[in-house]
Amino acid sequence: MTLAAAVPAQPHGRDFERWRRRSRLIRRLRVILPALIALILLAMAGFVLHTTFLGRDAAPREADAPIELVNPRFVGKDDKGRAFVITATAAVRDENDYQRVLLEEPALILDAEGVNPRRVTAKSGVYSEDRRVLNLDGGVRMSGADTSFDTLSSIFNTATGELEGEGPISGSSSLGEITAKSYGVYDKGERLVFKGGVRGRIDSK
């Protein structure tokens, strides 16, 4: 009886050991799993807070940033109904004066719907919307209708359709060459007036 009773005791001991190991594993999981969940929740909360505050700080800067236009094109008419076109490679509003539009490599086309439109280009320009005036500066070149002139700066009044400039101007036309200290373009570009130290050479044909 003693030997027979000892034989069934061995499986019972192995089952007890397996149960004890499983019990220890369950106790560990009860500690580890809630800790992992807590860490995940903390990480998510931190990410949300960081994104919220970062976006709040970045939003005003993005809202205040000036809007840049690429290859803008403005078509208008002066008070006498004569069409003109203003283009540029880029345009952005002045941060200190919303009425000023800063232009890169602007181009002005006078009498755009006429037979002989004139084209005026420059390195930079400023269009004042409230005054309806376009200032062109740096390497200003006027061409068209068998004429080509170079000067430092020009001012175009979109209301009157007149183009004027102060500073040395030189160029040529079908009649010859001319230099002056100032000039004006009137009557849809058909009349050019030169003033101050005017010198020219007329080619007779």
VEXDRENLO-341752 format. One record per residue: x, y, z of N, C-alpha, C, O in turn; chain; residue in one letter; residue number from 1. Coordinates in Angstrom, 2 decimals. Layout:
N
      n_c1      n_c2      n_c3     ca_c1     ca_c2     ca_c3      c_c1      c_c2      c_c3      o_c1      o_c2      o_c3   chaine   residu   num
         X         Y         Z         X         Y         Z         X         Y         Z         X         Y         Z        A        A   NUM
...
# end
This chain:
205
      n_c1      n_c2      n_c3     ca_c1     ca_c2     ca_c3      c_c1      c_c2      c_c3      o_c1      o_c2      o_c3   chaine   residu   num
      0.84     -1.21      0.00      0.00      0.00      0.00      0.87      1.25      0.00      0.49      2.26     -0.59        A        M     1
      1.99      1.20      0.64      2.85      2.39      0.72      3.40      2.74     -0.65      3.41      3.92     -1.01        A        T     2
      3.86      1.77     -1.43      4.41      2.01     -2.75      3.31      2.46     -3.71      3.52      3.38     -4.51        A        L     3
      2.15      1.82     -3.63      1.03      2.19     -4.50      0.56      3.61     -4.24      0.17      4.31     -5.17        A        A     4
      0.59      4.03     -2.98      0.13      5.36     -2.63      1.14      6.42     -3.06      0.75      7.57     -3.31        A        A     5
      2.41      6.07     -3.17      3.43      7.05     -3.53      3.45      7.35     -5.00      3.86      8.44     -5.41        A        A     6
      3.01      6.40     -5.83      3.06      6.59     -7.29      2.17      7.72     -7.76      2.66      8.55     -8.52        A        V     7
      0.87      7.83     -7.36      0.03      8.93     -7.83      0.49     10.28     -7.32      0.06     11.29     -7.88        A        P     8
      1.32     10.36     -6.31      1.72     11.64     -5.72      2.61     12.44     -6.65      2.63     13.66     -6.58        A        A     9
      3.37     11.74     -7.53      4.30     12.46     -8.41      3.58     13.34     -9.43      3.97     14.50     -9.55        A        Q    10
      2.58     12.89    -10.17      1.86     13.78    -11.10      1.23     14.94    -10.38      1.20     16.05    -10.91        A        P    11
      0.72     14.73     -9.18      0.08     15.81     -8.43      1.10     16.89     -8.10      0.75     18.07     -8.12        A        H    12
      2.32     16.53     -7.81      3.37     17.51     -7.51      3.75     18.31     -8.75      3.98     19.52     -8.65        A        G    13
      3.82     17.66     -9.93      4.14     18.40    -11.15      3.02     19.37    -11.52      3.32     20.48    -11.96        A        R    14
      1.79     19.01    -11.37      0.67     19.91    -11.62      0.72     21.12    -10.71      0.45     22.25    -11.13        A        D    15
      1.06     20.89     -9.47      1.15     21.99     -8.50      2.25     22.98     -8.89      2.09     24.19     -8.75        A        F    16
      3.38     22.43     -9.39      4.49     23.30     -9.78      4.11     24.14    -11.00      4.43     25.33    -11.08        A        E    17
      3.40     23.49    -11.96      2.96     24.25    -13.13      1.96     25.34    -12.73      2.01     26.45    -13.26        A        R    18
      1.09     25.02    -11.83      0.10     26.00    -11.36      0.79     27.17    -10.67      0.39     28.32    -10.82        A        W    19
      1.84     26.84     -9.89      2.55     27.90     -9.17      3.28     28.83    -10.15      3.28     30.04     -9.96        A        R    20
      3.90     28.26    -11.21      4.57     29.10    -12.20      3.56     29.97    -12.95      3.81     31.16    -13.19        A        R    21
      2.44     29.38    -13.31      1.41     30.15    -14.00      0.88     31.26    -13.12      0.58     32.36    -13.59        A        R    22
      0.76     30.98    -11.86      0.27     31.99    -10.92      1.24     33.16    -10.81      0.84     34.32    -10.77        A        S    23
      2.57     32.82    -10.77      3.55     33.90    -10.71      3.51     34.75    -11.99      3.64     35.97    -11.93        A        R    24
      3.33     34.08    -13.17      3.25     34.81    -14.44      2.05     35.74    -14.48      2.14     36.88    -14.95        A        L    25
      0.93     35.24    -13.98     -0.29     36.07    -13.96     -0.08     37.28    -13.07     -0.49     38.39    -13.42        A        I    26
      0.57     37.07    -11.90      0.80     38.21    -11.01      1.70     39.25    -11.66      1.50     40.45    -11.49        A        R    27
      2.71     38.78    -12.40      3.60     39.72    -13.08      2.87     40.48    -14.19      3.04     41.69    -14.35        A        R    28
      2.05     39.74    -14.96      1.31     40.40    -16.03      0.35     41.44    -15.48      0.13     42.48    -16.10        A        L    29
     -0.23     41.16    -14.31     -1.14     42.12    -13.69     -0.43     43.42    -13.34     -1.07     44.46    -13.23        A        R    30
      0.88     43.36    -13.16      1.65     44.57    -12.85      2.18     45.22    -14.13      2.15     46.44    -14.27        A        V    31
      2.68     44.37    -15.06      3.33     44.90    -16.26      2.32     45.53    -17.21      2.55     46.63    -17.73        A        I    32
      1.20     44.84    -17.45      0.23     45.35    -18.43     -0.34     46.71    -18.05     -0.37     47.60    -18.90        A        L    33
     -0.80     46.92    -16.82     -1.28     48.27    -16.46     -0.19     49.33    -16.58     -0.46     50.47    -16.96        A        P    34
      1.07     48.94    -16.27      2.17     49.91    -16.39      2.38     50.29    -17.85      2.60     51.47    -18.16        A        A    35
      2.32     49.30    -18.77      2.46     49.60    -20.19      1.34     50.50    -20.70      1.56     51.43    -21.47        A        L    36
      0.12     50.19    -20.25     -1.03     51.01    -20.66     -0.86     52.44    -20.17     -1.14     53.39    -20.90        A        I    37
     -0.39     52.58    -18.93     -0.18     53.92    -18.38      0.88     54.68    -19.17      0.72     55.86    -19.44        A        A    38
      1.97     54.00    -19.53      3.02     54.65    -20.31      2.52     55.08    -21.68      2.85     56.17    -22.15        A        L    39
      1.71     54.23    -22.33      1.15     54.57    -23.64      0.24     55.79    -23.55      0.29     56.69    -24.39        A        I    40
     -0.60     55.82    -22.51     -1.51     56.96    -22.32     -0.74     58.24    -22.05     -1.10     59.30    -22.56        A        L    41
      0.33     58.15    -21.25      1.15     59.33    -20.98      1.83     59.84    -22.25      1.90     61.04    -22.49        A        L    42
      2.33     58.90    -23.06      2.99     59.30    -24.31      2.00     59.98    -25.26      2.33     60.99    -25.89        A        A    43
      0.79     59.44    -25.35     -0.22     60.05    -26.21     -0.61     61.44    -25.72     -0.75     62.36    -26.51        A        M    44
     -0.78     61.57    -24.42     -1.13     62.87    -23.85     -0.02     63.90    -24.09     -0.29     65.05    -24.42        A        A    45
      1.23     63.47    -23.91      2.35     64.37    -24.15      2.43     64.80    -25.61      2.72     65.96    -25.90        A        G    46
      2.17     63.87    -26.53      2.19     64.20    -27.96      1.11     65.22    -28.30      1.34     66.17    -29.04        A        F    47
     -0.09     65.00    -27.74     -1.19     65.92    -28.01     -0.88     67.31    -27.48     -1.10     68.30    -28.18        A        V    48
     -0.37     67.40    -26.26     -0.03     68.70    -25.68      1.07     69.40    -26.47      1.00     70.61    -26.72        A        L    49
      2.09     68.63    -26.84      3.19     69.22    -27.59      2.71     69.75    -28.94      3.09     70.85    -29.35        A        H    50
      1.88     68.98    -29.64      1.37     69.41    -30.93      0.48     70.64    -30.79      0.53     71.54    -31.62        A        T    51
     -0.33     70.67    -29.73     -1.24     71.79    -29.52     -0.48     73.09    -29.29     -0.75     74.09    -29.94        A        T    52
      0.49     73.07    -28.37      1.24     74.28    -28.05      2.14     74.69    -29.21      2.30     75.88    -29.48        A        F    53
      2.74     73.71    -29.89      3.60     74.03    -31.03      2.79     74.65    -32.15      3.23     75.62    -32.76        A        L    54
      1.61     74.11    -32.43      0.76     74.67    -33.46      0.26     76.05    -33.10      0.10     76.90    -33.97        A        G    55
      0.00     76.28    -31.79     -0.47     77.58    -31.35      0.61     78.63    -31.54      0.30     79.77    -31.89        A        R    56
      1.87     78.27    -31.31      2.96     79.22    -31.48      3.26     79.47    -32.94      3.64     80.58    -33.32        A        D    57
      3.10     78.44    -33.78      3.45     78.58    -35.19      2.35     79.25    -35.99      2.63     79.86    -37.02        A        A    58
      1.10     79.15    -35.55     -0.01     79.69    -36.32      0.10     81.18    -36.57     -0.10     81.60    -37.71        A        A    59
      0.40     82.04    -35.55      0.49     83.47    -35.83      1.58     83.81    -36.83      1.40     84.70    -37.66        A        P    60
      2.71     83.12    -36.76      3.78     83.41    -37.70      3.35     83.10    -39.12      3.64     83.86    -40.04        A        R    61
      2.65     81.97    -39.31      2.19     81.61    -40.64      1.13     82.58    -41.13      1.09     82.93    -42.31        A        E    62
      0.25     83.03    -40.23     -0.81     83.95    -40.62     -0.26     85.32    -40.98     -0.78     85.98    -41.88        A        A    63
      0.80     85.76    -40.28      1.37     87.07    -40.54      2.32     87.08    -41.72      2.67     88.15    -42.22        A        D    64
      2.74     85.91    -42.19      3.69     85.86    -43.30      3.03     86.40    -44.57      1.89     86.06    -44.88        A        A    65
      3.75     87.26    -45.31      3.18     87.82    -46.53      2.95     86.75    -47.59      3.70     85.78    -47.68        A        P    66
      1.91     86.95    -48.39      1.59     86.01    -49.45      2.34     86.41    -50.71      2.24     87.55    -51.16        A        I    67
      3.08     85.48    -51.27      3.86     85.75    -52.48      3.15     85.15    -53.69      2.73     83.99    -53.67        A        E    68
      3.03     85.96    -54.73      2.41     85.51    -55.97      3.50     85.29    -57.01      4.41     86.11    -57.14        A        L    69
      3.41     84.20    -57.74      4.38     83.87    -58.78      3.76     84.20    -60.14      2.64     83.80    -60.44        A        V    70
      4.52     84.93    -60.96      4.07     85.34    -62.29      2.71     86.04    -62.26      1.80     85.64    -62.98        A        N    71
      2.58     87.09    -61.42      1.29     87.79    -61.39      1.06     88.60    -62.67      2.01     88.96    -63.37        A        P    72
     -0.19     88.87    -62.96     -0.55     89.64    -64.16     -1.72     90.54    -63.81     -2.77     90.08    -63.36        A        R    73
     -1.53     91.84    -64.01     -2.57     92.81    -63.69     -2.93     93.57    -64.97     -2.06     94.16    -65.60        A        F    74
     -4.19     93.54    -65.32     -4.68     94.22    -66.52     -5.61     95.34    -66.10     -6.51     95.14    -65.28        A        V    75
     -5.38     96.53    -66.65     -6.22     97.67    -66.28     -6.33     98.68    -67.41     -5.75     98.49    -68.48        A        G    76
     -7.07     99.75    -67.15     -7.22    100.85    -68.11     -7.10    102.17    -67.37     -7.50    102.29    -66.21        A        K    77
     -6.54    103.16    -68.06     -6.43    104.48    -67.44     -7.76    105.20    -67.55     -8.76    104.63    -67.99        A        D    78
     -7.78    106.47    -67.15     -9.04    107.22    -67.12     -9.61    107.48    -68.52    -10.78    107.83    -68.67        A        D    79
     -8.79    107.31    -69.53     -9.25    107.51    -70.90     -9.56    106.19    -71.61     -9.80    106.17    -72.82        A        K    80
     -9.55    105.10    -70.85     -9.90    103.80    -71.42     -8.78    103.11    -72.15     -9.03    102.12    -72.84        A        G    81
     -7.54    103.59    -72.02     -6.41    102.96    -72.70     -5.88    101.82    -71.84     -5.64    101.99    -70.64        A        R    82
     -5.71    100.66    -72.45     -5.35     99.45    -71.71     -3.85     99.41    -71.42     -3.03     99.88    -72.21        A        A    83
     -3.52     98.82    -70.27     -2.13     98.55    -69.93     -2.07     97.23    -69.17     -3.07     96.78    -68.61        A        F    84
     -0.89     96.62    -69.17     -0.69     95.33    -68.52      0.58     95.41    -67.68      1.61     95.91    -68.14        A        V    85
      0.51     94.91    -66.44      1.67     94.85    -65.56      1.89     93.39    -65.19      0.99     92.73    -64.68        A        I    86
      3.09     92.89    -65.44      3.45     91.53    -65.07      4.75     91.56    -64.26      5.42     92.59    -64.20        A        T    87
      5.10     90.43    -63.65      6.33     90.30    -62.87      6.62     88.82    -62.66      5.74     87.97    -62.83        A        A    88
      7.85     88.52    -62.29      8.17     87.13    -61.96      7.65     86.75    -60.59      7.35     85.58    -60.34        A        T    89
      7.53     87.73    -59.68      6.99     87.48    -58.34      6.50     88.80    -57.76      6.98     89.87    -58.12        A        A    90
      5.53     88.70    -56.85      4.97     89.88    -56.19      4.62     89.53    -54.75      4.12     88.44    -54.47        A        A    91
      4.87     90.47    -53.83      4.54     90.28    -52.42      4.19     91.63    -51.82      4.79     92.65    -52.17        A        V    92
      3.22     91.64    -50.91      2.81     92.88    -50.28      3.82     93.30    -49.21      4.40     92.46    -48.52        A        R    93
      4.02     94.61    -49.10      4.92     95.15    -48.10      4.33     94.90    -46.71      3.18     95.23    -46.46        A        D    94
      5.13     94.31    -45.81      4.65     94.01    -44.46      4.32     95.27    -43.68      3.47     95.24    -42.79        A        E    95
      4.98     96.39    -43.99      4.76     97.64    -43.27      3.71     98.53    -43.91      3.20     99.45    -43.26        A        N    96
      3.38     98.28    -45.16      2.37     99.08    -45.86      1.61     98.16    -46.80      2.13     97.76    -47.84        A        D    97
      0.39     97.81    -46.44     -0.39     96.83    -47.20     -0.75     97.34    -48.58     -1.09     96.55    -49.46        A        Y    98
     -0.69     98.68    -48.79     -1.04     99.24    -50.09      0.10     99.11    -51.11     -0.11     99.34    -52.30        A        Q    99
      1.29     98.75    -50.64      2.45     98.63    -51.52      2.68     97.17    -51.91      2.72     96.28    -51.06        A        R   100
      2.83     96.94    -53.21      3.11     95.60    -53.73      4.51     95.63    -54.33      4.79     96.39    -55.26        A        V   101
      5.40     94.79    -53.79      6.77     94.74    -54.25      6.88     93.74    -55.41      6.42     92.60    -55.29        A        L   102
      7.47     94.17    -56.51      7.53     93.37    -57.72      8.98     93.02    -58.07      9.88     93.84    -57.92        A        L   103
      9.18     91.80    -58.52     10.48     91.37    -59.02     10.42     91.28    -60.55      9.53     90.65    -61.12        A        E   104
     11.40     91.92    -61.20     11.48     91.93    -62.66     10.13     92.28    -63.28      9.58     91.49    -64.06        A        E   105
      9.59     93.45    -62.96      8.29     93.83    -63.53      8.41     94.21    -65.00      9.48     94.57    -65.50        A        P   106
      7.29     94.11    -65.68      7.18     94.51    -67.08      5.87     95.25    -67.27      4.81     94.78    -66.84        A        A   107
      5.93     96.41    -67.92      4.76     97.23    -68.18      4.54     97.32    -69.69      5.47     97.61    -70.44        A        L   108
      3.33     97.07    -70.12      2.98     97.17    -71.54      1.98     98.31    -71.70      0.86     98.25    -71.19        A        I   109
      2.39     99.36    -72.42      1.54    100.51    -72.66      0.75    100.30    -73.95      1.24     99.73    -74.91        A        L   110
     -0.50    100.78    -73.94     -1.39    100.63    -75.10     -1.41     99.17    -75.54     -1.17     98.86    -76.71        A        D   111
     -1.71     98.29    -74.59     -1.63     96.85    -74.84     -2.55     96.39    -75.96     -2.26     95.39    -76.62        A        A   112
     -3.64     97.10    -76.20     -4.58     96.70    -77.24     -4.35     97.45    -78.55     -5.09     97.27    -79.52        A        E   113
     -3.31     98.29    -78.58     -3.04     99.07    -79.78     -2.21     98.33    -80.79     -1.86     97.16    -80.62        A        G   114
     -1.89     99.05    -81.88     -1.12     98.45    -82.97      0.35     98.34    -82.60      1.00     97.34    -82.91        A        V   115
      0.88     99.36    -81.93      2.30     99.38    -81.55      2.45     99.56    -80.04      2.80    100.66    -79.58        A        N   116
      2.21     98.54    -79.27      2.37     98.68    -77.82      3.83     98.86    -77.44      4.73     98.37    -78.12        A        P   117
      4.07     99.59    -76.34      5.42     99.79    -75.83      5.60     98.96    -74.58      4.68     98.80    -73.78        A        R   118
      6.81     98.43    -74.43      7.12     97.56    -73.29      8.23     98.19    -72.46      9.25     98.62    -72.99        A        R   119
      7.99     98.26    -71.14      8.97     98.83    -70.21      9.30     97.76    -69.18      8.41     97.24    -68.51        A        V   120
     10.57     97.42    -69.03     11.00     96.39    -68.08     11.99     96.99    -67.09     12.62     98.01    -67.37        A        T   121
     12.13     96.35    -65.93     13.06     96.81    -64.89     13.43     95.64    -64.00     12.84     94.57    -64.08        A        A   122
     14.43     95.85    -63.15     14.84     94.81    -62.21     13.88     94.70    -61.04     13.63     93.60    -60.53        A        K   123
     13.33     95.82    -60.60     12.40     95.80    -59.46     11.37     96.90    -59.63     11.54     97.81    -60.43        A        S   124
     10.30     96.79    -58.86      9.24     97.79    -58.94      8.36     97.77    -57.71      8.34     96.80    -56.96        A        G   125
      7.64     98.86    -57.51      6.69     98.99    -56.40      5.40     99.58    -56.95      5.40    100.66    -57.56        A        V   126
      4.29     98.87    -56.74      2.99     99.38    -57.17      2.21     99.83    -55.94      1.94     99.03    -55.05        A        Y   127
      1.85    101.12    -55.91      1.07    101.68    -54.81     -0.39    101.71    -55.22     -0.79    102.50    -56.07        A        S   128
     -1.18    100.83    -54.61     -2.58    100.70    -55.02     -3.39    101.94    -54.69     -4.28    102.32    -55.46        A        E   129
     -3.11    102.59    -53.56     -3.89    103.75    -53.17     -3.60    104.95    -54.08     -4.50    105.76    -54.34        A        D   130
     -2.37    105.08    -54.57     -2.00    106.19    -55.45     -2.09    105.83    -56.92     -2.03    106.71    -57.78        A        R   131
     -2.23    104.54    -57.22     -2.30    104.04    -58.59     -1.05    104.41    -59.37     -1.11    104.85    -60.52        A        R   132
      0.10    104.22    -58.72      1.38    104.58    -59.31      2.32    103.38    -59.26      2.40    102.68    -58.25        A        V   133
      3.02    103.14    -60.38      4.01    102.07    -60.47      5.39    102.69    -60.60      5.66    103.43    -61.54        A        L   134
      6.27    102.38    -59.66      7.66    102.85    -59.69      8.55    101.72    -60.19      8.52    100.61    -59.66        A        N   135
      9.34    101.99    -61.21     10.26    101.02    -61.78     11.69    101.49    -61.53     12.01    102.66    -61.75        A        L   136
     12.55    100.58    -61.06     13.92    100.96    -60.73     14.89     99.88    -61.21     14.58     98.69    -61.23        A        D   137
     16.08    100.35    -61.60     17.17     99.44    -61.94     17.08     98.88    -63.34     16.22     98.05    -63.64        A        G   138
     17.96     99.34    -64.21     18.00     98.79    -65.57     16.71     98.93    -66.33     16.28     97.99    -67.00        A        G   139
     16.07    100.10    -66.23     14.79    100.29    -66.93     15.05    100.40    -68.43     15.90    101.16    -68.88        A        V   140
     14.29     99.61    -69.20     14.41     99.64    -70.66     13.02     99.77    -71.27     12.10     99.03    -70.93        A        R   141
     12.90    100.73    -72.19     11.64    100.94    -72.90     11.87    100.61    -74.37     12.82    101.09    -74.98        A        M   142
     10.99     99.80    -74.93     11.16     99.40    -76.32      9.80     99.29    -76.98      8.76     99.14    -76.33        A        S   143
      9.83     99.38    -78.31      8.61     99.28    -79.08      8.47    100.42    -80.04      9.01    101.50    -79.81        A        G   144
      7.74    100.20    -81.12      7.50    101.23    -82.13      8.81    101.80    -82.65      8.95    103.02    -82.79        A        A   145
      9.76    100.92    -82.95     11.07    101.32    -83.51     11.87    102.20    -82.58     12.69    103.00    -83.05        A        D   146
     11.67    102.10    -81.29     12.45    102.87    -80.31     12.98    101.95    -79.24     12.40    100.90    -78.95        A        T   147
     14.11    102.34    -78.64     14.69    101.59    -77.54     15.48    102.56    -76.67     16.44    103.18    -77.14        A        S   148
     15.08    102.70    -75.41     15.72    103.64    -74.49     16.04    102.95    -73.18     15.32    102.07    -72.72        A        F   149
     17.15    103.37    -72.57     17.58    102.86    -71.27     17.68    104.01    -70.29     18.16    105.09    -70.63        A        D   150
     17.22    103.78    -69.04     17.29    104.78    -68.00     17.35    104.10    -66.63     17.31    102.87    -66.55        A        T   151
     17.46    104.89    -65.57     17.60    104.32    -64.23     16.26    104.02    -63.57     16.12    102.99    -62.91        A        L   152
     15.28    104.90    -63.74     14.00    104.72    -63.08     12.89    105.35    -63.89     13.12    106.25    -64.71        A        S   153
     11.67    104.88    -63.65     10.49    105.42    -64.33      9.30    105.33    -63.40      9.25    104.49    -62.51        A        S   154
      8.34    106.24    -63.63      7.11    106.26    -62.84      5.93    106.22    -63.80      5.81    107.06    -64.69        A        I   155
      5.06    105.24    -63.62      3.89    105.11    -64.47      2.64    105.38    -63.64      2.41    104.74    -62.62        A        F   156
      1.84    106.33    -64.10      0.58    106.67    -63.45     -0.54    105.91    -64.15     -0.88    106.22    -65.30        A        N   157
     -1.10    104.91    -63.46     -2.13    104.08    -64.10     -3.43    104.84    -64.31     -4.28    104.38    -65.07        A        T   158
     -3.60    106.00    -63.65     -4.82    106.79    -63.82     -4.75    107.61    -65.11     -5.70    107.64    -65.89        A        A   159
     -3.61    108.27    -65.34     -3.47    109.13    -66.52     -2.85    108.38    -67.70     -2.98    108.83    -68.84        A        T   160
     -2.19    107.25    -67.44     -1.54    106.51    -68.51     -0.22    107.12    -68.93      0.30    106.78    -70.00        A        G   161
      0.34    108.02    -68.12      1.59    108.71    -68.47      2.78    108.05    -67.79      2.70    107.61    -66.65        A        E   162
      3.89    107.99    -68.52      5.14    107.41    -68.03      6.19    108.50    -68.02      6.44    109.13    -69.04        A        L   163
      6.81    108.73    -66.85      7.82    109.76    -66.72      9.02    109.22    -65.97      8.91    108.23    -65.23        A        E   164
     10.16    109.88    -66.16     11.36    109.42    -65.47     12.35    110.53    -65.25     12.50    111.42    -66.09        A        G   165
     13.03    110.48    -64.11     14.10    111.41    -63.79     15.41    110.65    -63.77     15.51    109.58    -63.16        A        E   166
     16.41    111.19    -64.44     17.69    110.50    -64.52     18.14    110.38    -65.95     17.33    110.51    -66.87        A        G   167
     19.40    110.12    -66.15     19.91    110.04    -67.52     19.18    108.99    -68.34     18.91    107.88    -67.87        A        P   168
     18.86    109.37    -69.56     18.20    108.45    -70.48     18.91    108.53    -71.82     19.27    109.61    -72.29        A        I   169
     19.10    107.40    -72.42     19.75    107.35    -73.73     19.12    106.24    -74.54     18.66    105.24    -74.00        A        S   170
     19.10    106.45    -75.85     18.53    105.42    -76.70     18.51    105.83    -78.14     19.14    106.80    -78.55        A        G   171
     17.77    105.06    -78.90     17.71    105.30    -80.34     16.31    105.00    -80.86     15.54    104.26    -80.25        A        S   172
     16.03    105.61    -82.00     14.75    105.37    -82.68     15.01    105.36    -84.18     16.16    105.37    -84.63        A        S   173
     13.93    105.33    -84.92     14.09    105.32    -86.38     14.68    106.63    -86.90     15.19    106.68    -88.01        A        S   174
     14.60    107.69    -86.08     15.14    108.98    -86.50     16.61    109.16    -86.14     17.30    109.96    -86.77        A        L   175
     17.11    108.43    -85.12     18.48    108.59    -84.71     18.66    108.28    -83.23     17.89    107.52    -82.65        A        G   176
     19.69    108.88    -82.61     20.02    108.66    -81.22     19.78    109.93    -80.41     19.84    111.04    -80.94        A        E   177
     19.50    109.74    -79.09     19.22    110.90    -78.24     19.59    110.57    -76.80     19.48    109.43    -76.36        A        I   178
     20.04    111.60    -76.07     20.31    111.50    -74.63     19.67    112.70    -73.94     19.58    113.77    -74.53        A        T   179
     19.24    112.51    -72.69     18.62    113.60    -71.93     18.66    113.27    -70.44     19.07    112.17    -70.05        A        A   180
     18.23    114.23    -69.62     18.22    114.04    -68.17     16.86    113.58    -67.64     16.78    113.02    -66.55        A        K   181
     15.81    113.80    -68.41     14.48    113.34    -68.01     13.63    113.15    -69.26     13.99    113.60    -70.34        A        S   182
     12.52    112.48    -69.09     11.68    112.21    -70.25     10.24    111.98    -69.79      9.97    111.82    -68.60        A        Y   183
      9.33    111.97    -70.76      7.93    111.66    -70.51      7.34    110.99    -71.73      7.70    111.32    -72.86        A        G   184
      6.44    110.05    -71.51      5.76    109.34    -72.60      4.27    109.60    -72.47      3.67    109.31    -71.43        A        V   185
      3.66    110.16    -73.51      2.26    110.56    -73.46      1.52    110.04    -74.70      2.12    109.53    -75.64        A        Y   186
      0.19    110.20    -74.66     -0.67    109.84    -75.80     -0.43    108.40    -76.26     -0.09    108.15    -77.41        A        D   187
     -0.62    107.48    -75.33     -0.50    106.05    -75.62      0.89    105.68    -76.13      1.05    104.70    -76.87        A        K   188
      1.89    106.46    -75.73      3.26    106.15    -76.15      3.64    106.76    -77.48      4.76    106.55    -77.96        A        G   189
      2.73    107.52    -78.09      3.01    108.12    -79.40      3.86    109.38    -79.28      4.53    109.76    -80.24        A        E   190
      3.85    110.03    -78.13      4.59    111.29    -77.95      5.62    111.14    -76.85      5.26    110.87    -75.70        A        R   191
      6.89    111.31    -77.17      7.98    111.25    -76.22      8.58    112.64    -76.07      8.91    113.28    -77.06        A        L   192
      8.72    113.10    -74.84      9.26    114.42    -74.56     10.53    114.26    -73.74     10.51    113.62    -72.68        A        V   193
     11.63    114.84    -74.22     12.91    114.78    -73.52     13.26    116.17    -73.00     13.04    117.17    -73.68        A        F   194
     13.82    116.22    -71.77     14.16    117.49    -71.15     15.54    117.40    -70.51     16.00    116.33    -70.11        A        K   195
     16.19    118.56    -70.42     17.45    118.66    -69.69     18.64    118.08    -70.42     18.78    116.87    -70.53        A        G   196
     19.49    118.97    -70.92     20.70    118.51    -71.59     20.46    117.58    -72.74     21.18    116.60    -72.91        A        G   197
     19.45    117.87    -73.53     19.08    116.98    -74.64     20.16    117.06    -75.73     20.53    118.15    -76.18        A        V   198
     20.63    115.92    -76.14     21.60    115.85    -77.24     21.17    114.71    -78.15     20.77    113.65    -77.66        A        R   199
     21.24    114.91    -79.42     20.80    113.86    -80.33     21.52    113.90    -81.65     22.20    114.86    -81.99        A        G   200
     21.35    112.84    -82.38     21.89    112.73    -83.72     20.80    112.18    -84.62     20.26    111.10    -84.37        A        R   201
     20.47    112.93    -85.65     19.37    112.57    -86.56     19.97    111.94    -87.81     20.85    112.50    -88.45        A        I   202
     19.46    110.78    -88.12     19.90    110.10    -89.34     18.96    110.49    -90.49     17.76    110.23    -90.42        A        D   203
     19.49    111.10    -91.50     18.69    111.47    -92.67     18.62    110.30    -93.63     19.64    109.70    -93.97        A        S   204
     17.43    109.99    -94.07     17.23    108.89    -94.99     16.44    109.39    -96.19     16.16    108.62    -97.11        A        K   205
# end
